[in-house]
């Protein structure tokens, strides 16, 4: 509630949460709490200068714990901040990084929020058509999670932005359609009333009705908007919207109100040192005093505009350097995180993926095979006579044996992007074959068996049989909606058990999940 109302208590709550996270030494909570503290610092102009430190701390912890939801939101905030400094290229870079983090989040609104802001970039450069493509994409993504606390506010802002684009494209019928959609939301009891007092929403309803000639509605929204800007403290995020309202009021002859707007915004700009915003503010003053023919004030405004233009050039260099340093630091964090993630998914002895890596890969492979109706094969193989080999030659020799077999699997995977190998544990390995016929799978499995035999590990001349070979159980099938890795592993493991029981060093491929004498007889053997 404190966040949605942007009350001063919001930042205090976030600071308390950070301290609690530090006491618990919980990196998940630290990343989460630093993100919301950065969010609070951004929205409350008196704390804006603390935004950068907190957002970087948030990203550091969020990358360590793999929280892509809030990582995407962090990059979204960095993009918005770059926009506020007039750095469109850097803003787009941050937004695209946020998109990469949010791409696998099924119901998260994060990608929609970022697409909305990318649309704002195109709108700024007067490309309303491209802006609409992004806002439409944002609308689709934001609709996926109706349980999000900001769901209705996000949808409302989408309708408002669409209306703004259609105004710039001079399409009154589509503007009317958007305004009607906003009216329907306002009549919905589930939608909070305060959302409709947000400056961007009131601004669009005011200008839209003015364009359509609905003067009674125009007067209504313009008067509410005027009172809010003159009398109330509004979020820093709305400052550029307020300056747009000033320009509209000047164009429609309401300059007396603009004088009050400018005084209110001047107070806010004293708290933040952003030359880009101050230059826009000075530009509005120049336009206003030109209209009212006040030469003295106009000269002062022109002097401000010149000084802030010079300051903006210096700030742009400083900001580019600062943002590039941030980008480099974030890139280092990402590389370190990628290396740690790869390490977490890799078996240290063999270099193959471990069980965690297998589970992560299998989730994607099964979903793709089901959606595209492609076959998927899972092979379990284990090393014959491995215990005897270990007992006879020692554990170091056993490790070398596993590494040599792994090298053969790695070489096979490197030669075909449809084959992926993992060490399941001990002397067991798992191989996944994507979109292959039974014959293709059997050819690969047979070649693998032959390559292991050619290693000539162990000796059949000893009294104990220590000749190394592999036994392989495979299931190949098109997954059903409920099929998981475990189902395949169960069948492949049963097939492997039958191989070991009857004759080591063979291969059995099955389609059915349940083993039986009949299915075993019908299975492919080699």
Secondary structure, 3 states (H helix, E strand, C coil): CHHHHCCCHHHHHHHHHHHHHHHHCCHHHHHHHHHHHHHHHHHCHHHHHHHHHHHHHHHHHHHHHCCHHHHHHHHHHHHHHHHHCCCHHHHHHHHHHHHHHHCCCCCCCHHHHHHHHHHHHHHHCCCHHHHHHHHHHHHHHHCCCCCCCCHHHHHHHHHHHHHHHHHHCCCHHHHHHHHHHHHHHHHCCCCCHHHHHCHHHHHHHHHHHHHHCCHHHHHHHHHHHHHHHHHCCCCHHHHHHHHHHHHHHHHCCCHHHHHHHHHHHHHHHHCCCCHHHHHHHHHHHHHHHHHCCCHHHHHHHHHHHHHHHHHHHHHHHHHHHHHHHHHHHHHHHHHHHHHHHHHHCECCCCCCECHHHHHHHHHHHHHHHHHHCCEEEEEEEEEECHHHHHHHHCHHHHHHHHHHHHHHHHHHHHCCCCEEEEEEECCEEEEEEECCCHHHHHHHHHHHHHHHHCCCCCCCCCCCCCCCEEEEEEEEEECCCCCCHHHHHHHHHHHHHHHHHHCCCCEEEECCCCCCHHHHHHCEEC
